[in-house]
Amino acid sequence: MTNNTESINIDIIKHPIITDKSTQLLEENQYSFAVDNKAHKKDIKKTIEYTFNVKIKHIKTCNRHPKKKRVGKFIGYKKRYKKAIITLKNNYSINLFPEN
């Protein structure tokens, strides 16, 4: 099947991950996103390049397992998710904090 018009599913990207470590990675032009558990690196790359109009140099992914959380006497689990760390080419950037 040689179809040049491949569909891009924007729902693959759930939200950006903003933590102390991920904000330090912004200086190295790396961005962290929570993505769909079943997404492949090729799908993530196509979606981010289409959505943010950037060029990606490298992608790292890892599956984050659920953590046990306790509230009083109740014990539960956080949801599991897949984390993607995207390294952009030198002259590109993503504005995660737009000015109002």
Secondary structure, DSSP 8 states (H G I E B T S, - for coil): ---SS----GGGEEEE---HHHHHHGGGTEEEEEE-TT--HHHHHHHHHHHHT--EEEEEEEEE---EEEETTEEEE---EEEEEEEE-TT----SS---
